[in-house]
């Protein structure tokens, strides 16, 4: 009889213990490698942000909850307790690199597992075209020029814009952001005194530098 009572007490104690324990929270691990076409990128900044539902209210803004830098091998990793999230976002920036962002639905991330997201950052450079009509004829002189190589899209980028400059007093310049470690093809057409001639050349743009091209016509 005593044995039966003791067993019953033990069962009650264990039941009480487990019922008081909080359920283990779901965790998320995000990791990856930051690189470019030639190597990995150390010291790139990685920000993790979340849009979450808090107290029944949905936030339309991303809130940053973690900031870190890639290590010497270009690797990053962060483990965190899952939010009551709608979306997560990963922002990656590097020195003299175009930034990259990735938005993820909450259900895209595996709980209690590792989620790997690698990023390839394109290098940045500037080019400046300095244009001058050095052999003017009259006000009908016309120059049309364009960078014909593929270009990035950004607020400081000029893309493949065709520029038209007319007159005999042209003396101007245009500075634009482009891909670093690249060679840009440039073409232009000059019309003077009723004659039209076409020309082409290239501009070498090294990462982090500004390449100058003097277009005299």
N, C-alpha and C positions, 0 to 999 in steps of 0.2 A: 504493500500500500504506500509506504514512504517513498519507494523507488518511483512509483507511478506519479506521485505528487511532485517529486524532484524533476522528473522529465518534463512534466507540464510547465513547471516554472521556467525551466531552461528554454523551452519553446517560446513562451511568452516574452522572455527577455530578448531572444534573438529577433522575434517579430517586431518588438518595440524598437530595437536598434536599427534594423533595416528600414523601418517605416520613417524614422527620423532622419536618415541620410538623404541629402539632396541628390537628385539625379545628376549624373556627370554631364557637364555642359559640352555642347558640340564645339570643336575647335577647328580652325582653318589654318593651313600652312600654305603660304604663297612664296615661291622661289623661282629663280631663273638666272640667266646670264645676259649681260649687256655687252654688245659687240658692234663692230662695223665690218666692212668687207675684208679687212686685213687682220684684225686682232680683237681681243676682248678689251673692254673699256673700264679701267679702275676709277673709283671716285665719282661715278655717275650718281646723281641724286634720284632716289625713288620715293615717291609719296603714295600712300594708300589712303583712299577716301571712301566714304560711305554715304548713301542716302538711306535713311532708316525711318521706321515707324516708331515713334516714341509717345507713350500715353495715348495711343490711338490716333495720333496725328502724323500725317505723311509729310516729310520734308522734301522740297523740290531742289534743295541745294546739297552739293557734296560737302562733307565735312572731313577734313584731313585728320586721321587718327594715328598715323605713323609716318615718320620721315627717317630715311637712312641713306647710306652711300654704298655702292658696290665695293667689294674688297679688291685686293691686288689682282685677283683672277677674273674680275668682272662679275662676280657672283653676288646675289642678294637673297635674303630669306627672312621671313617674319611669320611667327606663329601667334594667333590671337583667338580669343573667344568669339564665336560667331555673333554678329549683330542681328537684330530683327530688321533685316535689310531688304530694300527693294533692289538696289544696285550697288556694286563696288566699282571703283576706278583706280587704275594704276597710271601714274604720270612719271615719265622718265626724262631727265634732262642731263646733258653732258657738256663739258666745255667745248666750244666750237663745234657743236653738233646740233642738228635739228631735233627737237623734242618729239616724243611719241606718247600717245595716250591709249588706254584700252579700257572700255566700259564693259562690265560683266553683270549679267543678271545674277541675282543671289543663288538661284538654283543651278547655275553653271559651275559653282564651286563645290567640290567634294568635301564633306565634313569628315574630320579625323583622318584625312589623307593629305598627301602633298599635291598641290596644284602648281604646275610648272608653266611659266610664261617668260619666254625669251624675247629680247628686244634688239633690233638692229638699228642703230642710230647713224643717219647719213651725216658726213662731215660738212661743215659750213665754210664758205669763203665769200669774198666780195670781189666784184669787178667794177672798174670805172672806165667808161668810154669818154674820152675827151675829144670833142668834135670841133673842127675849125675849117671854114672855107678859106683856104690859103691862096686860091687862084680864082678870085671872083670875076664873073663876067657882068652879070646884071641881076636885077631883083627876081628874075625868073629862074635862077639857079635852084636846083632841087636835089636833095639827098634823101634816099629811103634806105634805112638799115634795120637789121634784125639779127638777134641771136637765134640760130636755127637748131641748136642742140636742145634736147629735152631739159626743161627747167622745173624747179620746185614751185609749189604754190604756197605763198606766205605773204603777209602784209608788206614786207620789204623786198619782195621778189618782183621782177619785171616780166617774168614768163617769156613768151615769144612775141612780145609786143613789137609791132612794126612802127618805127618812128619816121615821121616825115618832117623834114626841115627845109624851109624854102628861104631864098634871099641871098644877097651877096655879103651879108655881115654876120653869118652864123659863127658863133663862138660860145660853145656851151659844153656841158658834161652831164653824164647820167651814171649814178652809182646804184648797184643792185646786189642783192644777196643771191648766192647760187650754191651749187654743190662744190665742196672742197675736193681737192685731189682729182680734178677733172680738167678736160680740155674743151673749151667752148668754140663752136664754129660760128663765125660772124660773116654775114654777107651784106653788101650794100650796092646801091645803084645810084649813079650820078648823072644828072641831066644838066648840060650847060650848052648854051648857044645852039640849041636844037639837036645836040648829039647826046646819046645815052650809052653809058658804059657800065658793065657789071664787074664787081670785085669780090673777093672772099679771103679770109684769113682765119687764124685761130688764136685763142687766148688761153694760157695755162693758169689755172687757179689752184693754188696750194692752200691746204686747210689753215684757217685762222688768219690768212693774209688777204691783202687787197691787190689784185692784178690791174695794171693800168694799160689801156690801149689808146694810142693816139691816132685818131682817124682824121687825117688831113686830106682834103680833096680840092 
